[in-house]
């Protein structure tokens, strides 16, 4: 579950029952999907909008996401294709 409120608890529940808790951001809703990861240090906008990630929950391994903002010119499609997004730290004040 993800939340639009800052400091709202979010939980990722894996098929084996493992619970991973964190802080939600974005839309508030329950989702399901295959958890996959991306190791890129840049290109988070491209991965979020990449049709090959359609319906998946994307986990970024690079620790800080959002530091250079979001530019629609970098979209790989007409909008986000992922079902969910798991990151370590969200940059609230991007600089591009």
N, C-alpha and C positions, 0 to 999 in steps of 0.2 A: 504494500500500500504506500502511496506517495501523497504528500500533502502540500497545499499551497501556502500554508502557514509556516513561518520560521519556527524551528524547535519543536515541530510536531513529530512524534515518534513514528517511525516507519519500520516495517518488518519484512524480511525476505525469508520465506519458508521453502526449504528445499524438499525434494521428494522423499528423502530419507528421514525427514522430521527435524533436521537441523534448522535452528532459528538464528538469523542474523539481524540484529537491531541497529538502527541508526536514526538519522534526522531526515525527514522528508522535505521535498521541495517540488514545485510544479503542481500538476493536477492531483486531486484527491480521488483515488479509486482503487479497486482491487483489480489486479491483472494476473495473468498466468502466461507462461511461455518457457521456452528453453533458455537457460542462462548461458550466454557466450561472452567472451572477453576480447578486448582490443588492446594492443600494447603500444599504440601510437602516442608520441609525445605531443603531437599537433594533429589537427584534422578531426576534432570532435564534432564539428558541424557536419562534415562530410559523412562521418560514420552514423550520426543520428538520422540523416536523411538518405542513407544508402539503402536502396530497395532489397539488397541481399540480406539485410538484418530484419526484414519484415516479420513482425509478430514475435520477435525475440526480446529477451531482457538483456540489455547490453551492459557489461561491466567494464569500466576503463581501468587499466592498471597504472596509468600515470596519475600521480596523487592530486594534482590541481587541475580542475576543469573550469573553463569559462574565462580565463585570464585575458583572452583577446576578443571577447564578445562573440556575437553571432552576426554574420553577414550573409544575407540571402543569396548573394552572388556565388557563394560557395556551396549552396545546396546541390546535392546529387539528384534530387527529385523535387516534386512539388511540396514536400513537407516531411516531417518526421515519420519514419516507418517502424521504429522500435516500439515495443510494448511497454518497456520500462527501462530505467537508466540508473545504474549503481555507480557511484563515485566516492572517492575518499573526502575531497574537500571542494566546495563550490566557491568560486570567486564571485563576490557580490559587486565588485567595482572593476569591471573589465576595462582594458585600454587597448585600442586597436590602432 
